[in-house]
């Protein structure tokens, strides 16, 4: 999106949140999360969800129709909804990494010297993103694949291949919106916002799936280990024994928000076009093992 295409309202909102104190933006975001988790009478829940579906154009084709008819206990229950069985077939090939989530593929950036990632709208080092310089160094020569989740998307994140979860890391940070206007003001945004990092040992080498929070994110949860939401300091939890995961198994959930960055080591090539933003669905082929052409 060019500078001229960014709506003035988005620019204004990004500017206000950017200059707001950390505690103010965090408190407002947590309040939204608490409101989303509040129990609602089923008739009110159905009306609220129906309005949200119309406003954001949520595709309900892959949602169990009985869930919509019965209603949800809270807005968060709808937002974190599961899909009907078979709605997201996972590419079965062992040499292919599948998309970990639904969303808009914003780009695949080469990880260059000094473990820097410079891509559309953002510029940061992996050491900042991962809060771990040694781990960041292991991705030199690999790819950073960025997927933005729109409010209409399915918000569960899955493992892109078979492997084991070695460690999960919760990194405290701000809760700024992840929009073009916000990225324009703060190119290091991904390394500033709160993050949940899954470190996986796989046949493709080490892979990191980074879930990045945004304004309005009640919290992020991990599917295989309990993590306290909104940590005040970095939490590094080693998985002993390592959690064994099959391709397509759930890694975590966004309770409102945001963005996923998949970090891979050298030796994989893109299967999805990355020149322009491209819609992807969880399970579809994303990367493949092999030398670059």
C-alpha angles and dihedrals in degrees: 000000000000123000091256092053095058107101116240090234090058090048091050094048091048091049094050094049092043093059094039116104115259093247092054097052091042093049092049092048093048090049090054089049092050091049090050091054095047113116114250132194108260095244091052091045092052091050093048094047091046091054091048091049092052095045096049098030096239113192107229096180092103096044121096102257091216089063091056092046094049093043130220130276091231141358089256089058089057095043092052092042120152120230128238115273112279094018092120111036110199119224103251099206112119093215093054129086111211128213109273094212147004116270148090115311102224098182151306112244126194113239104232136185116314084029090269123164117201114177140141108319098349141073124180142133122253090233088064094044095048097032084225121095095188093054090045091056090059091065096057108132093020134101136268109208116194124201122182118207115215120211088254094057133100104261106205118107122215138192113267094216143359114294147109128275106236099176143355120208127196113201120192119225147128125311101226122157115265098225135129089256092051093046089051090057096040114025089179090057096123089057092047102050126081112277142194112203124197113198110200133188108214143158085265091058123251115350126187120201107196119197110200120200125219139191109303095027106138089197144301123250133202119227098211104033133033112249124183110236121244099012118206092211135021114287116201111187117186113208107234107206096021113249110248112223133188122214107278095022115138119265102176149324135244110221089204121340160024166357138000125203117193114201118199132179125241117294105061130100131202121263095179123067110256103177092092131022106280129191113240134183128213111270099024118123113275110159135011133205113248142082121298115259 
